[in-house]
Structure formats: C-alpha cells, structure tokens
Amino acid sequence: MYSASLILDLDGTSLTQAEVQLLQAPQIGGVILFGRNTESADQLRVLTRQIRALRPEIIIAIDQEGGRVQRLRNGVTRLPAMAALGRYYQRDAEAGRIAAADIGYLIASELGQLGVDLSFAPVLDLDLGRNTVIGDRAFGDDAAMVATLAAAIMSGMSDAGLQATGKHFPGHGWADTDSHLAEAVDLRTFDEIWQRDLVPFRALVAQGLAAVMPAHVVYRACDPMPAGFSSYWLQQILRQRLSFEGVIFSDDLTMKAARVVGGYAERAEAAIKAGCDALLPCNNREGAVEVLEYLQQNNIEPSSRLAAMRGQPNTPDHQRLDRSRQLAAMLIADSL
C-alpha cells in the first residue's frame, strides 16, 4: 500500500480563501514557502500562525540554505553561501567545522522562532565546476570535506530543534544542465558516483539524517529514470543499501527535467511508486490540484513519516546566536 503527502506552495504573504479550503485536505501534509511568501520575519510569523490555526500538525518548510538560496531575508541574518564555509574549513579545519555547526544553529533557531519546521538543507552535492545551479551552494569539490561540514550543519540545526534534509541525492554536481530548465544527464558509472558524490550522503545517513531530496537527474549508466522517479535509486540504493529510514521529499515536480514521465498525475504516481513520501508540485496551482486529486482518487494515505520533521521547541542560546551572526557577516565579507 502506497502512502504520500502533498506539500503545497502559497500565492502570497497571507492565506487566500482558496488556500484555506485546500489546506483542509488531509492529503496535504506540508507547506513550502518561497520569497513571495516572506515579506518580513514578523509577517512570516503571522502566516505560520494562520497555517497552524487550520492544521496544527502540518509541516512548514522553506529553502533557507544561504547565499543565493535564502527565501527569507528581511528580519533575519543574511547567510553566507556554503562555499564560504568550505574555504574557511580549508584554512582551519577545526574552526571551519565549528563554524558550520554555528551556521546550522543560526538557520534553525531563526526559523524555529518564526514557526517554520525545516529548511531544505544542507546541499550535499559537490561543486565539480560543471553545474552553475549548484556552484557555491555546495561546500566544495572534496567529498570528505562536504561530509564533515554537512554533518556539522546537521548537528547545529538539531541543537536548535530542526531536522536536516540532504539534497540532491545521489549528487547533482556532474550533470552540466540546470534540471529546472531541461533534462539533466549524468553519464558516470555507479562506482564513480559511489566513490565520490555519494560519500556525503553515506556519511550523513549513517549519522541519522532525517530526510533526503533526490535529484531530477538521469544517471544513464544506472537507470533510465531521473533519480526522483527511480526505484533503483530510492529503494535499492537509498533504502536498502544505505539503510535510510527517513523522509524522501521529491524535488519540484514542475521542473522541466520531471516532465519525462508525463503530466502531474503521472509524475505523482511515478514518484510515489519509486518511494517518495512527500510530493512538491511548486509554482503551478493547477498542477498541485491535479496531484491532490490523484492522491484522493487513488486512496493514497498521507505519509506517517512526515511527523518526524516537525520542529521541536527550543530556548535560543543568545550567546551562540550572537557569535553565529558575527561569523555569518565575516564569511560574507570574505567572499566579496
């Protein structure tokens, strides 16, 4: 019996009446926020309270990685790109590891105080100089360093009550196409991917990583389907070989690289059968409704795994937050 939940995106800075109605559906297990939903920290706090008033148990997520990908900017700390942490680590490994933990704590603490449950972070991809959509979102090109810094980010986030999501499994750094815009293909063998790109995923799963987001990349030597629609990658490798027991979030089902499997209902079906627990059809309300209708008409039960992603109450460590904010400013200045 399959189970999966829909993660819904919103139109603006407050709920519309249509969204109030949609959120009543039990098949919707979460909300993902974008820049258009985050005018300020105070406004976001009000929005999350609106959502909680309707669905107290729902998961509220955002992409708050740092650098180019920081959806909420007003009223919170400006975050460095993860590549800045990689460069800092290369100068002083122990200081870099501690800094990564503090940046993870900062991200999670600020979000948690605003009612957000998780940031889809950290990026576990390697920057192999081939894919600009990854680029400085990655810590760097050294798999062992990426594993170390990502584990520190995860630890810091956990200290502040939020779980981490590693992306984009099994690694998006080699494919030289932006999967938002076109089909992305990786021609390497499984052994090449296992020995390099998968090292951070292997390390973090062994340390209790709570969630993974697969890439919309076709690893042609391994499977003809993009990883997010591939039972080979999600079941045989992630669940069985790596013994991962957490949540699998699909990447955005509206991305052009996802169109290979058909319309939104077909994408939802393929993702669920491959092993995704949560579906993200973003920036297309008609597509989201089509996915919702697919779940309802096929009696797909909501995923029970999502509950583990709820943020936990945490009393902020203001001394650590002050230190982390100074660190973030230093890393940004060093990158200019």
C-alpha positions in Angstrom: 0.0 0.0 0.0 1.5 3.3 -1.0 1.4 6.5 1.1 2.5 10.0 0.3 1.6 13.6 1.2 1.4 16.8 -0.9 3.5 19.8 0.1 1.6 22.9 -1.1 3.0 26.3 -2.1 1.2 29.5 -1.4 0.4 32.5 -3.6 1.4 35.4 -1.3 2.1 36.7 2.2 -1.2 35.5 3.7 -3.6 32.7 3.0 -6.2 33.1 0.3 -9.6 31.7 0.7 -8.8 29.0 -1.9 -5.8 28.0 0.1 -7.8 27.9 3.3 -10.1 25.4 1.6 -7.2 23.4 0.1 -5.4 23.0 3.4 -8.4 21.2 4.8 -7.5 18.2 2.7 -5.7 15.6 4.9 -3.6 14.6 1.8 -1.8 17.9 2.2 0.9 17.3 4.8 3.0 20.4 4.4 3.5 23.9 3.1 6.6 25.2 1.3 7.4 28.9 1.4 9.1 30.9 -1.3 10.4 34.5 -1.4 6.9 35.8 -2.4 5.6 34.5 0.9 8.3 36.1 3.1 8.0 39.9 3.2 9.5 40.1 6.7 10.1 38.0 9.8 7.0 39.5 11.6 4.8 38.8 8.6 6.1 35.3 8.3 5.3 34.6 12.0 1.7 35.7 11.4 1.5 33.5 8.3 2.7 30.4 10.1 0.2 31.0 12.8 -2.6 31.2 10.2 -1.5 27.9 8.8 -1.2 26.3 12.3 -4.7 27.5 13.2 -6.1 25.4 10.3 -3.7 22.4 10.5 -1.7 22.3 13.8 0.2 19.2 12.7 1.2 20.4 9.3 4.9 20.7 8.3 6.1 24.2 7.2 9.2 24.2 5.1 11.5 26.7 3.3 14.7 26.7 1.3 17.0 28.7 3.6 20.4 27.4 2.5 22.3 30.7 2.5 23.9 32.7 -0.3 21.8 32.7 -3.5 19.1 30.5 -1.9 17.7 32.3 1.1 14.0 32.8 0.8 13.5 34.9 3.9 15.9 37.9 4.1 14.2 40.7 6.0 14.3 40.4 9.8 16.8 37.5 9.9 20.5 37.2 9.4 22.0 37.3 5.9 23.6 33.9 5.4 26.8 33.1 3.5 26.9 30.7 0.6 28.1 27.3 1.8 31.2 27.6 -0.4 32.4 30.3 2.0 32.3 27.7 4.8 34.3 25.3 2.6 37.0 27.9 2.1 37.1 28.7 5.8 37.5 25.0 6.5 40.4 24.7 4.1 42.2 27.4 6.1 41.4 25.9 9.5 39.6 22.6 9.6 38.5 22.6 13.2 37.4 26.3 13.1 35.5 25.5 9.9 33.7 22.6 11.4 32.6 24.6 14.5 31.6 27.5 12.2 29.4 25.1 10.1 27.7 23.9 13.3 27.0 27.5 14.4 25.6 28.5 11.0 23.3 25.4 11.1 22.2 26.5 14.6 21.6 30.1 13.4 19.5 28.9 10.4 17.3 26.6 12.5 17.0 28.9 15.5 15.8 31.9 13.5 13.3 29.7 11.5 12.1 27.9 14.6 11.2 31.2 16.3 9.1 32.0 13.3 7.1 28.8 13.3 9.0 27.1 10.4 9.8 23.4 10.9 12.6 22.8 8.4 14.9 24.2 5.8 15.6 22.0 2.8 19.3 22.0 3.7 22.2 21.2 3.6 23.2 20.7 -0.1 25.4 17.6 -0.2 26.2 18.0 -3.9 29.8 18.5 -4.9 30.8 21.6 -6.9 32.7 19.9 -9.8 32.8 23.1 -11.9 30.2 21.8 -14.3 26.8 22.9 -12.9 26.0 26.5 -12.2 22.7 25.7 -10.5 24.8 24.1 -7.8 28.0 26.2 -7.8 28.6 28.0 -4.5 25.6 26.3 -2.9 28.0 23.4 -2.4 30.7 23.4 0.3 33.2 22.4 -2.4 34.5 19.6 -4.5 36.1 17.4 -1.8 33.6 14.7 -0.7 35.2 14.2 2.7 35.1 17.9 3.5 31.5 18.2 2.3 30.5 15.3 4.5 32.2 16.9 7.5 30.7 20.3 7.1 27.3 19.0 6.2 27.3 16.8 9.4 28.2 19.9 11.4 25.4 21.9 9.8 23.0 19.0 10.7 24.3 18.9 14.2 23.8 22.7 14.7 20.3 22.5 13.2 19.4 19.7 15.6 20.7 21.7 18.6 18.1 24.3 17.7 15.3 21.7 17.2 15.1 21.3 13.4 15.9 18.3 11.3 18.1 18.4 8.2 17.3 17.4 4.6 20.2 16.3 2.4 20.0 17.1 -1.3 20.2 16.3 -4.2 20.6 12.5 -4.0 22.8 10.9 -5.3 24.6 14.1 -6.4 23.8 16.9 -8.9 27.2 18.3 -9.4 28.4 16.4 -12.5 25.3 17.0 -14.8 26.0 20.2 -16.7 22.4 21.1 -17.1 20.0 23.0 -14.8 17.2 20.5 -14.2 14.8 23.3 -13.7 15.1 24.1 -17.4 15.9 20.9 -19.3 16.7 17.2 -18.9 19.8 16.7 -16.9 22.0 13.6 -17.5 25.0 12.1 -15.7 26.9 9.6 -17.7 29.2 8.2 -15.0 29.2 4.7 -13.7 27.7 3.7 -10.4 31.1 3.1 -8.9 32.3 6.6 -9.8 29.2 8.1 -8.1 29.5 5.8 -5.1 33.2 6.7 -4.5 32.7 10.4 -4.8 29.2 12.0 -4.9 27.6 9.5 -2.6 30.2 9.9 0.1 28.4 12.8 1.9 25.0 11.0 1.7 26.5 7.8 3.0 28.1 9.6 5.9 25.0 11.6 6.9 22.6 8.7 6.6 24.9 6.8 9.0 24.6 9.7 11.4 20.8 9.8 11.4 19.9 12.2 8.5 16.1 12.7 8.8 15.3 13.5 5.2 16.6 13.3 1.6 15.6 15.1 -1.6 16.6 13.3 -4.8 17.8 15.0 -8.0 15.8 15.2 -11.2 18.9 13.8 -13.0 19.1 10.7 -15.2 22.2 8.6 -14.2 22.1 6.8 -17.5 24.5 4.0 -16.7 22.4 3.1 -13.7 18.7 3.7 -14.6 16.8 5.3 -17.4 14.6 7.4 -15.0 15.5 10.5 -13.1 16.5 9.6 -9.5 13.4 11.1 -8.1 11.3 8.6 -10.1 13.7 5.7 -9.8 13.0 2.7 -7.5 16.6 1.7 -8.2 18.0 4.9 -6.5 15.3 5.4 -3.9 14.7 1.7 -2.9 17.7 -0.4 -3.9 20.4 2.2 -3.0 18.9 4.7 -0.5 16.5 2.5 1.5 18.2 -0.9 1.2 22.0 -0.4 0.6 22.3 2.8 2.8 19.5 1.7 5.3 17.9 5.1 5.2 14.6 5.2 7.2 13.7 8.9 7.0 11.6 11.0 4.7 12.1 11.2 0.9 10.9 14.6 -0.4 10.5 14.8 -4.2 12.2 17.7 -5.8 9.9 20.2 -7.6 7.6 18.2 -9.9 7.2 21.3 -12.1 10.8 21.3 -13.2 11.4 20.5 -16.9 13.5 17.5 -16.1 10.5 15.9 -14.4 8.3 16.2 -17.5 9.8 13.0 -18.9 7.2 10.9 -17.1 4.1 12.8 -18.3 1.6 15.1 -16.6 1.2 15.9 -13.0 -0.8 12.8 -12.1 1.8 10.7 -13.9 4.7 12.4 -12.1 3.0 11.9 -8.7 2.4 8.2 -9.5 5.9 7.7 -10.6 7.4 9.5 -7.6 5.2 7.6 -5.1 6.0 4.2 -6.7 9.7 5.0 -6.7 9.5 5.7 -3.0 8.8 9.4 -2.4 6.9 10.2 0.8 6.2 13.8 0.0 5.5 15.5 -3.3 6.3 19.1 -4.2 4.5 20.4 -7.3 5.6 24.1 -6.9 4.6 27.3 -8.6 1.7 25.7 -10.5 -1.6 25.6 -8.6 -3.3 23.6 -11.4 -0.6 21.0 -11.2 -0.8 20.9 -7.4 -4.6 20.4 -7.6 -4.1 17.6 -10.1 -1.7 15.9 -7.7 -4.1 16.3 -4.9 -6.9 14.8 -6.9 -4.7 11.9 -7.9 -4.0 11.2 -4.2 -7.7 11.4 -3.3 -9.0 9.3 -6.3 -6.4 6.6 -5.7 -6.9 6.5 -1.9 -3.2 7.3 -1.2 -2.8 7.6 2.6 -0.9 10.5 4.0 2.7 9.7 4.8 3.2 8.9 8.5 6.9 9.7 8.2 6.4 13.4 7.9 5.5 13.8 11.6 9.2 13.3 12.4 10.0 16.6 10.6 8.1 18.8 13.0 10.3 21.4 14.7 10.9 21.0 18.4 10.6 23.8 20.9 13.9 25.3 21.8 15.1 28.1 24.0 17.6 30.2 22.0 21.2 30.4 23.1 21.7 34.1 22.6 25.4 34.0 23.1 25.7 31.4 20.4 23.4 33.3 18.1 25.4 36.5 18.5 28.6 34.5 17.7 26.9 32.9 14.7 25.7 36.2 13.3 29.2 37.7 13.6 30.6 34.6 11.8 28.0 34.9 9.0 28.9 38.5 8.4 32.6 37.7 8.4 32.1 34.9 5.9 30.1 37.1 3.6 32.7 39.9 3.8 35.5 37.4 3.0 33.6 36.3 -0.2 33.2 39.8 -1.6 
